Amino acid sequence: MKKLLTDLNKEQLKAVKHTEGPVIIFAGAGSGKTRILTRRAAYLIQNGIANPKNILAITFTNKAAEEMKSRIRGLVGPLADSMWISTFHSMCARILRKNAHCIGYNSQFTIYDMDDSKSMLKKIIKSLGYEKEISEKVCQWMISKAKNAGHTAEEYARISEDEKISKCFEVYEESMLMNNCMDFDDLLLKTWELFDSCPDVLEEYQKQFLYIMVDEYQDTNHIQFELVKQLSGNTDNVCVVGDDDQSIYKFRGADITNILNFESYFPTAKRILMEENYRSTKNILDTANAVISNNRYRKAKRLWTTNPNGNKVSYISFHDAEEEADYIISDIKKSDWDLSNIAILYRSNMQSRLIEEACLTHNIPYRIIGGINFYQRKEIKDMISYLKILVNPSDEVCVKRILNVPKRGIGNKTIDKIDEYASLNKLTFYEALKKQFDIPGISSKTRHAIEAFCLLIEKNINLFTLSKLPETTTSWSVSSYLNAIANKEGYFDELAHDYDPEEYASTKENINEFINKIISLEPSMRGMDLQKFLEDIALISEKKEEVGEKVTMMTLHASKGLEFKKVYIVGMNTGLFPCARASHGGEELEEERRLCYVGITRAMESLTLTSCRYRMINGRTSYMPESIFINELPDKNVSITRM
């Protein structure tokens, strides 16, 4: 018992020892949340308050579940093995395996992953004749969003104005039942339906789970909240742990009202505030507190620490984005910090480009968490292929990569026929492509699509060649060529059709950032030395993986749950962070501010915030005002420099 309680502070002790009735623990950043959950479970077992099999602990990742199991086992031994410690999805799968027959499924149902689900939807969309209007990816996103809100296909049809999505949802649900399959969202929704339609089954689990604990409660969606409410039953022995100030996943379906309104749903709930932070210096915490206090829709709390004040938080404003990136990497290079202790955080993935290039210039090794190096991203490789063809149309790999990107109706069978013709006639693939009317077995429609592609490439090869001549007056440019591919040729349209809104926005930003780079180079090079540019990119892309310590780069969203001794948050500009859609304030701005709070509280000892006054946006250098969050920084804790 001593081992369980001696190293806990006053509020942590309260959280562990409060065992009866509902309790909500607002655990601020760095306050020891995981420790409390594990100690509370061990306390219930060691004191004979609960049999381990009567305890349900829910986390959001398998990794977190395994860590919790390990920690509890270290405290109470093999007794921990009788507990249910799992993610929401694993818990529901286990319940459904036993009871699926009650809702018309066989217990041997198959669980579809994202790709399986997309394949099924692709088939359904084709059978309904919706291919041109709906992509399986967008349809999947819409259906998932509906299910996480607790809507069946029938309910969705009543509230949605999109008849085509509604029909796809209806057929998808019928097909899944017929095939005895469930997707990840079904695991939650079908369990909820099971409990709702079979009270005896629900009662069985209510009697079993006398003590329920839920981690990261601010990240729960509607259906997860409903499951917790159902399972808590008459005892209401439910303990939730979370931080409304770190609710940043609305785009994934997280509903902040679940944590903010917990005490309304459970009126007898005890509230415990864990505000002591063990991670950061006082200056960093005071900065975080000052920013988040501007949110209205939150529970009042203030992080504090016994750690030293530490250095002041730095805010530096630069003239342009190149200067901003170069300063950060130069600052890292001349510092004594171990690279593994340093993180660079940004709002959007497209911001990584300039920072990556600065790392390469200064020979600073880096790794990107939750993303791909800028020049390795699919959309960027597509754009690069369009450029390579201008220099070398004999590049078969590049020609094949973009021949049907965006889609032109040129399939693999046609490519095989062209390959065969090229081989027989000792031609390059592109040369054979230009002779498509001589190749047997290709439909008239496909021939015209190939012809249009060849005309596009030939036209731009000629203009590219002409643009390099000293006497030329052509207005053609590499950037205008790529803009035409993205816009007029339908690349962006295809992205909008195929990708969900979040993915579409991110991918489009990446392409625009690549075009921005080209535009920035064009004034200094008449006709632009494209071959040299492509060589430089190739060298960047193929740079060998460094061994040893590396700077970590990631989005602010990906940084949640992590900590670093030194943190840079870049791009503190209105329109970037907070993002443009938050410009009108309200819930969107509050979520962006919570994201800022998450970023600030990743820092343990040193925090630098940066912005730039001018940034290239959509091919034009534009003035960007400072982020609203900069005005919220406390003067006494922050050093401000405007370069």
TORTORMI-248536 format. One record per residue (C-alpha): residue number from 1; residue in one letter; x, y, z. Coordinates in steps of 0.5 Angstrom, whole numbers, plus 2048, in hexadecimal, padded with zeros to 3 digits. Layout:
BEGIN
n	res	u	v	w
NUM	A	X	Y	Z
...
//
This chain:
BEGIN
n	res	u	v	w
1	M	800	800	800
2	K	806	805	802
3	K	809	804	7FB
4	L	802	806	7F8
5	L	801	80C	7FC
6	T	807	80F	7FE
7	D	80A	813	7F8
8	L	803	816	7F6
9	N	801	81D	7F7
10	K	7FB	81F	7FB
11	E	7F6	820	7F5
12	Q	7F9	819	7F2
13	L	7F8	816	7F9
14	K	7F0	818	7F8
15	A	7F0	815	7F1
16	V	7F2	80F	7F3
17	K	7EE	80E	7FA
18	H	7E8	810	7F7
19	T	7E5	809	7F5
20	E	7DD	80A	7F6
21	G	7D9	80E	7F1
22	P	7DA	812	7EB
23	V	7E1	816	7EB
24	I	7E4	81B	7E5
25	I	7EB	81C	7E6
26	F	7EE	822	7E2
27	A	7F5	820	7E1
28	G	7F9	826	7DE
29	A	7FF	825	7DA
30	G	805	822	7DD
31	S	801	820	7E4
32	G	802	819	7E4
33	K	7FB	816	7E1
34	T	7FE	80F	7DF
35	R	800	80E	7E6
36	I	7FA	810	7E9
37	L	7F6	80B	7E5
38	T	7FB	805	7E6
39	R	7FB	807	7EE
40	R	7F3	807	7EE
41	A	7F2	801	7EB
42	A	7F8	7FE	7F0
43	Y	7F5	801	7F6
44	L	7EE	7FE	7F4
45	I	7F1	7F7	7F4
46	Q	7F6	7F7	7FA
47	N	7F0	7FA	7FE
48	G	7EB	7F5	7FC
49	I	7E7	7FA	7FA
50	A	7E6	7F7	7F3
51	N	7E7	7F0	7F0
52	P	7EC	7F1	7EA
53	K	7E7	7EE	7E5
54	N	7E2	7F3	7E7
55	I	7E7	7F9	7E5
56	L	7E6	7FC	7DE
57	A	7EC	801	7DC
58	I	7EB	804	7D5
59	T	7F1	807	7D1
60	F	7F1	80A	7CA
61	T	7F7	806	7C7
62	N	7FA	7FF	7C8
63	K	800	802	7CA
64	A	7FD	806	7D0
65	A	7F9	7FF	7D2
66	E	7FF	7FB	7D2
67	E	803	800	7D6
68	M	7FD	801	7DB
69	K	7FD	7F9	7DC
70	S	805	7F9	7DD
71	R	805	7FE	7E2
72	I	7FF	7FB	7E6
73	R	802	7F4	7E6
74	G	808	7F7	7E9
75	L	804	7FA	7EF
76	V	7FF	7F4	7F0
77	G	802	7EE	7EC
78	P	7FE	7E9	7E8
79	L	7F8	7EB	7EB
80	A	7F8	7F1	7E6
81	D	7F7	7EC	7E0
82	S	7F0	7EB	7E2
83	M	7EE	7F2	7E1
84	W	7EB	7F5	7DA
85	I	7F0	7FA	7D8
86	S	7EF	7FB	7D0
87	T	7ED	801	7CB
88	F	7E6	802	7CA
89	H	7E6	7FE	7C3
90	S	7EA	7F8	7C7
91	M	7E5	7F8	7CC
92	C	7DF	7F8	7C7
93	A	7E2	7F3	7C3
94	R	7E2	7EE	7C9
95	I	7DB	7F0	7CB
96	L	7D8	7EF	7C4
97	R	7DC	7E8	7C3
98	K	7D8	7E5	7C9
99	N	7D1	7E9	7C7
100	A	7D1	7EA	7BF
101	H	7CB	7E5	7BE
102	C	7C7	7EA	7C2
103	I	7C7	7EF	7BD
104	G	7C7	7EB	7B7
105	Y	7CF	7E9	7B6
106	N	7D3	7E3	7B6
107	S	7D8	7E3	7BC
108	Q	7DD	7E1	7B7
109	F	7DC	7E8	7B3
110	T	7E2	7EB	7B0
111	I	7E5	7F2	7B2
112	Y	7E6	7F6	7AC
113	D	7EC	7FB	7AC
114	M	7EC	802	7A8
115	D	7EE	7FE	7A1
116	D	7E9	7F9	7A2
117	S	7E4	7FE	7A3
118	K	7E6	802	79D
119	S	7E6	7FC	799
120	M	7DF	7FB	79B
121	L	7DC	802	79A
122	K	7E0	802	793
123	K	7DC	7FC	790
124	I	7D5	7FF	793
125	I	7D7	806	790
126	K	7D8	803	789
127	S	7D2	7FF	78A
128	L	7CD	805	78B
129	G	7D1	809	786
130	Y	7D4	80E	78A
131	E	7DB	80E	788
132	K	7DB	815	785
133	E	7D8	818	78B
134	I	7DB	814	791
135	S	7E1	811	793
136	E	7E2	80B	798
137	K	7E6	80F	79C
138	V	7E2	815	79D
139	C	7DC	810	79E
140	Q	7E0	80C	7A3
141	W	7E1	813	7A7
142	M	7DA	815	7A7
143	I	7D7	80E	7A9
144	S	7DC	80E	7AF
145	K	7DB	815	7B1
146	A	7D3	813	7B1
147	K	7D5	80D	7B5
148	N	7D9	810	7BA
149	A	7D3	815	7BC
150	G	7CF	80F	7BD
151	H	7CB	80F	7B6
152	T	7C9	808	7B3
153	A	7C8	809	7AB
154	E	7C0	809	7AC
155	E	7C1	80F	7B1
156	Y	7C6	813	7AC
157	A	7C1	812	7A7
158	R	7BC	817	7AB
159	I	7C1	81C	7AD
160	S	7C6	81C	7A7
161	E	7C5	820	7A0
162	D	7CA	81C	79C
163	E	7C5	817	799
164	K	7CB	813	796
165	I	7CF	812	79C
166	S	7C9	810	7A0
167	K	7C8	80B	79B
168	C	7CF	808	79B
169	F	7CE	808	7A2
170	E	7C8	804	7A2
171	V	7CB	7FF	79D
172	Y	7D1	7FF	7A1
173	E	7CE	7FD	7A7
174	E	7CA	7F7	7A4
175	S	7D0	7F5	7A0
176	M	7D4	7F4	7A7
177	L	7CF	7F1	7AA
178	M	7CE	7EC	7A5
179	N	7D5	7EA	7A5
180	N	7D6	7EA	7AC
181	C	7DB	7F0	7AC
182	M	7DC	7F6	7B1
183	D	7E0	7FC	7B0
184	F	7E4	7FF	7B6
185	D	7DE	804	7B7
186	D	7D9	7FE	7B7
187	L	7DC	7FB	7BD
188	L	7DA	801	7C1
189	L	7D4	803	7BE
190	K	7D1	7FB	7BE
191	T	7D3	7FB	7C5
192	W	7CF	801	7C7
193	E	7C9	7FE	7C3
194	L	7CA	7F7	7C6
195	F	7CA	7FA	7CD
196	D	7C4	7FE	7CB
197	S	7C0	7F9	7C8
198	C	7C2	7F3	7CD
199	P	7C1	7F6	7D4
200	D	7C3	7EF	7D7
201	V	7CA	7EF	7D3
202	L	7CB	7F6	7D6
203	E	7C9	7F4	7DD
204	E	7CE	7EE	7DC
205	Y	7D4	7F3	7DB
206	Q	7D2	7F8	7E0
207	K	7D2	7F3	7E5
208	Q	7D9	7F1	7E3
209	F	7DC	7F8	7E2
210	L	7DB	7FB	7E9
211	Y	7E1	800	7E8
212	I	7E2	804	7E2
213	M	7E8	808	7E0
214	V	7E9	80C	7DA
215	D	7EF	80F	7D7
216	E	7F0	815	7D3
217	Y	7E8	817	7D4
218	Q	7E8	81D	7D0
219	D	7EA	819	7CA
220	T	7E3	815	7CA
221	N	7DE	816	7C5
222	H	7D6	815	7C6
223	I	7D6	80E	7C5
224	Q	7DC	80D	7CA
225	F	7D8	811	7CF
226	E	7D2	80D	7CE
227	L	7D5	807	7CF
228	V	7D8	809	7D6
229	K	7D2	80C	7D8
230	Q	7CE	805	7D6
231	L	7D4	801	7DA
232	S	7D4	805	7E0
233	G	7CD	803	7E2
234	N	7CA	804	7E9
235	T	7D1	804	7EC
236	D	7D3	80A	7E8
237	N	7DA	808	7EB
238	V	7DD	80B	7E5
239	C	7E4	80F	7E5
240	V	7E6	813	7DF
241	V	7ED	817	7DE
242	G	7EE	81C	7D9
243	D	7F0	823	7D8
244	D	7EB	828	7D4
245	D	7F1	82C	7D2
246	Q	7F4	827	7CE
247	S	7EE	825	7CA
248	I	7F0	826	7C3
249	Y	7ED	820	7BF
250	K	7E6	823	7BD
251	F	7E8	821	7B6
252	R	7E8	81A	7B8
253	G	7E2	81A	7BB
254	A	7E4	81C	7C2
255	D	7DE	820	7C6
256	I	7E1	825	7CC
257	T	7DA	825	7CF
258	N	7DB	81E	7D1
259	I	7E0	820	7D6
260	L	7DD	827	7D8
261	N	7D6	825	7D9
262	F	7D8	81E	7DD
263	E	7D6	821	7E3
264	S	7CF	823	7E0
265	Y	7CE	81B	7DE
266	F	7D1	819	7E5
267	P	7CE	81E	7EA
268	T	7D1	81B	7F0
269	A	7D8	81B	7EC
270	K	7DE	81D	7F0
271	R	7E3	822	7ED
272	I	7EB	821	7EE
273	L	7EF	826	7EB
274	M	7F7	824	7EA
275	E	7FA	82A	7E8
276	E	801	829	7EB
277	N	806	828	7E5
278	Y	80C	824	7E5
279	R	80F	825	7DE
280	S	810	82D	7DD
281	T	813	833	7E0
282	K	80F	838	7E3
283	N	810	83D	7DD
284	I	80D	838	7D8
285	L	807	836	7DC
286	D	805	83D	7DE
287	T	805	83F	7D6
288	A	801	839	7D5
289	N	7FC	83B	7DA
290	A	7FC	842	7D7
291	V	7FA	83F	7D0
292	I	7F5	83A	7D2
293	S	7F1	83F	7D7
294	N	7EE	843	7D1
295	N	7EA	83D	7D0
296	R	7E3	83D	7D2
297	Y	7E1	836	7D1
298	R	7E5	833	7D7
299	K	7E5	831	7DE
300	A	7E9	836	7E2
301	K	7F0	833	7E4
302	R	7F7	836	7E4
303	L	7FE	831	7E4
304	W	803	833	7E9
305	T	80A	830	7EB
306	T	80F	82F	7F0
307	N	814	82F	7EA
308	P	819	835	7E9
309	N	817	83B	7E5
310	G	81C	83A	7DF
311	N	81D	83E	7D9
312	K	818	843	7D7
313	V	814	840	7D1
314	S	816	843	7CA
315	Y	812	846	7C5
316	I	816	848	7BE
317	S	813	84B	7B8
318	F	817	84B	7B2
319	H	816	84E	7AB
320	D	814	848	7A7
321	A	813	841	7A8
322	E	81A	83F	7A5
323	E	81E	843	7AA
324	E	819	840	7B0
325	A	81B	839	7AE
326	D	823	83B	7AD
327	Y	823	83E	7B4
328	I	820	838	7B7
329	I	824	833	7B4
330	S	82A	838	7B6
331	D	828	839	7BD
332	I	828	831	7BE
333	K	82F	830	7BA
334	K	832	835	7BF
335	S	82F	832	7C5
336	D	831	82D	7CA
337	W	82A	829	7CA
338	D	82A	822	7C8
339	L	827	822	7C2
340	S	822	81C	7C4
341	N	820	821	7CA
342	I	81D	826	7C4
343	A	817	827	7C1
344	I	814	82B	7BB
345	L	80D	82C	7BB
346	Y	808	82F	7B6
347	R	801	82F	7B4
348	S	801	82C	7AD
349	N	805	827	7AA
350	M	807	82C	7A4
351	Q	80B	830	7A9
352	S	810	82A	7A9
353	R	813	82C	7A2
354	L	817	832	7A4
355	I	819	82F	7AB
356	E	81C	829	7A8
357	E	820	82D	7A3
358	A	823	831	7A8
359	C	825	82A	7AC
360	L	828	828	7A6
361	T	82C	82E	7A4
362	H	82F	82E	7AB
363	N	830	827	7AC
364	I	82B	826	7B1
365	P	828	81F	7B1
366	Y	820	81E	7B3
367	R	81A	81A	7B3
368	I	813	81B	7B1
369	I	80E	818	7B6
370	G	807	816	7B3
371	G	809	819	7AC
372	I	80D	818	7A6
373	N	813	81C	7A4
374	F	811	821	79F
375	Y	814	81F	799
376	Q	811	818	79A
377	R	80A	81A	79A
378	K	806	817	795
379	E	803	81D	792
380	I	80A	820	792
381	K	80D	81A	78E
382	D	807	81B	789
383	M	809	823	788
384	I	810	821	788
385	S	80F	81C	782
386	Y	80B	821	77E
387	L	812	825	77E
388	K	816	81F	77D
389	I	813	81E	776
390	L	814	825	774
391	V	81C	824	775
392	N	81B	81C	773
393	P	815	819	76F
394	S	819	813	76F
395	D	818	812	776
396	E	813	80C	776
397	V	812	80C	77E
398	C	810	813	77E
399	V	80C	812	778
400	K	808	80C	77A
401	R	807	80F	781
402	I	803	815	77E
403	L	800	812	778
404	N	7FA	811	77C
405	V	7FB	816	781
406	P	7F6	81A	782
407	K	7F1	814	77F
408	R	7F1	814	777
409	G	7EE	80D	776
410	I	7F5	80A	774
411	G	7F5	803	778
412	N	7FA	7FE	779
413	K	7F8	7FA	773
414	T	7F9	800	76F
415	I	800	801	772
416	D	802	7FA	771
417	K	800	7FA	769
418	I	804	801	769
419	D	80A	7FD	76C
420	E	80A	7F7	767
421	Y	80A	7FC	761
422	A	810	800	764
423	S	814	7FA	765
424	L	812	7F7	75E
425	N	814	7FD	75B
426	K	81A	7FF	75F
427	L	816	806	761
428	T	816	809	768
429	F	80F	809	76B
430	Y	80E	810	76A
431	E	810	80F	763
432	A	80B	809	762
433	L	806	80E	766
434	K	806	813	760
435	K	804	80D	75B
436	Q	7FE	80B	75F
437	F	7FA	80B	759
438	D	7FF	805	756
439	I	7FE	801	75C
440	P	7F9	7FB	75B
441	G	7F3	7FA	761
442	I	7F3	801	763
443	S	7EC	804	764
444	S	7EA	80A	760
445	K	7E9	80E	767
446	T	7EF	80C	76A
447	R	7F3	80E	763
448	H	7F0	815	764
449	A	7F2	815	76B
450	I	7F9	813	76A
451	E	7F9	818	764
452	A	7F7	81E	769
453	F	7FD	81C	76E
454	C	802	81C	768
455	L	800	823	766
456	L	800	825	76D
457	I	807	823	76E
458	E	80A	825	767
459	K	807	82C	767
460	N	80A	82D	76E
461	I	811	82A	76C
462	N	811	82F	766
463	L	80F	835	76A
464	F	814	833	770
465	T	819	832	76A
466	L	817	839	767
467	S	817	83C	76E
468	K	81F	83B	76F
469	L	820	83F	769
470	P	823	846	76A
471	E	81F	84A	765
472	T	818	846	767
473	T	812	84A	76A
474	T	80E	844	76C
475	S	80A	845	772
476	W	80B	83D	773
477	S	80E	83B	77A
478	V	80F	835	77E
479	S	80A	837	783
480	S	805	839	77E
481	Y	806	832	77B
482	L	805	82E	782
483	N	7FF	833	784
484	A	7FC	831	77D
485	I	7FD	82A	77F
486	A	7FA	82B	786
487	N	7F4	82F	784
488	K	7F2	82E	77C
489	E	7F4	827	77B
490	G	7F0	825	782
491	Y	7F5	823	787
492	F	7F2	827	78C
493	D	7EB	825	78A
494	E	7ED	81D	78B
495	L	7F0	81F	792
496	A	7E9	822	794
497	H	7E5	81C	791
498	D	7EA	817	794
499	Y	7EC	819	79A
500	D	7E8	81B	7A1
501	P	7E8	823	7A2
502	E	7EE	823	7A7
503	E	7F3	81E	7A3
504	Y	7F1	823	79D
505	A	7F3	829	7A0
506	S	7F9	826	7A2
507	T	7FB	824	79C
508	K	7F9	82A	798
509	E	7FD	82E	79D
510	N	803	82A	79B
511	I	803	82B	794
512	N	802	832	795
513	E	808	832	799
514	F	80C	82F	794
515	I	80A	834	78E
516	N	80C	839	793
517	K	813	837	793
518	I	813	837	78C
519	I	810	83E	78B
520	S	816	840	790
521	L	81B	83D	78C
522	E	819	840	785
523	P	81A	847	786
524	S	822	845	786
525	M	822	841	781
526	R	820	842	77A
527	G	81C	83C	777
528	M	81E	839	77E
529	D	823	834	77E
530	L	81E	82E	77F
531	Q	823	828	77E
532	K	828	82B	784
533	F	821	82C	788
534	L	81F	825	787
535	E	826	822	789
536	D	826	826	78F
537	I	81F	823	791
538	A	822	81C	78F
539	L	828	81D	794
540	I	823	820	79A
541	S	81E	81A	798
542	E	824	815	798
543	K	828	817	79E
544	K	82A	811	7A2
545	E	827	810	7A9
546	E	82B	813	7AF
547	V	82D	80F	7B4
548	G	82D	812	7BB
549	E	829	818	7BE
550	K	824	81B	7BA
551	V	820	822	7BB
552	T	818	820	7BB
553	M	813	823	7B6
554	M	80C	822	7B7
555	T	805	826	7B6
556	L	802	828	7BD
557	H	7FD	823	7BD
558	A	802	81D	7BC
559	S	806	820	7C2
560	K	800	81F	7C8
561	G	803	81A	7CD
562	L	80A	81C	7CC
563	E	80F	820	7CF
564	F	816	823	7CD
565	K	81B	827	7D1
566	K	81B	82D	7CB
567	V	815	82E	7C7
568	Y	814	833	7C1
569	I	80D	835	7BF
570	V	80E	838	7B8
571	G	809	83C	7B3
572	M	805	840	7B9
573	N	801	844	7B4
574	T	7FA	845	7B3
575	G	7F7	841	7AD
576	L	7FD	83B	7AE
577	F	7FC	83B	7B6
578	P	7F6	83C	7B8
579	C	7F4	839	7B1
580	A	7F0	83D	7AC
581	R	7EA	839	7AE
582	A	7EA	83C	7B5
583	S	7EB	843	7B3
584	H	7E3	844	7B5
585	G	7E5	842	7BC
586	G	7E0	83D	7C0
587	E	7E1	836	7C1
588	E	7E6	836	7BB
589	L	7EB	83B	7BE
590	E	7EA	838	7C5
591	E	7EC	831	7C2
592	E	7F2	834	7BF
593	R	7F4	838	7C6
594	R	7F4	831	7C9
595	L	7F8	82E	7C4
596	C	7FD	834	7C5
597	Y	7FD	832	7CD
598	V	7FE	82B	7CB
599	G	805	82E	7C7
600	I	807	832	7CD
601	T	806	82D	7D2
602	R	80B	828	7CE
603	A	811	82C	7D0
604	M	814	82A	7D7
605	E	81A	82F	7D7
606	S	81A	834	7D1
607	L	815	837	7CC
608	T	816	83B	7C6
609	L	810	83E	7C2
610	T	811	840	7BB
611	S	80D	844	7B6
612	C	80F	848	7AF
613	R	80C	84E	7AC
614	Y	80C	84C	7A5
615	R	80A	845	7A2
616	M	809	842	79B
617	I	802	840	79B
618	N	7FF	83E	794
619	G	805	840	790
620	R	805	847	793
621	T	809	84A	799
622	S	804	84D	79E
623	Y	804	850	7A4
624	M	802	84C	7AA
625	P	800	84F	7B1
626	E	802	84C	7B7
627	S	7FE	846	7BA
628	I	7F9	849	7BF
629	F	7FC	844	7C4
630	I	802	849	7C4
631	N	7FE	84E	7C7
632	E	7FC	849	7CD
633	L	803	848	7CF
634	P	805	84B	7D6
635	D	80A	850	7D6
636	K	80D	84E	7DC
637	N	80F	847	7DA
638	V	810	848	7D2
639	S	816	84C	7CF
640	I	814	84F	7C8
641	T	818	850	7C2
642	R	816	853	7BC
643	M	81C	852	7B6
//
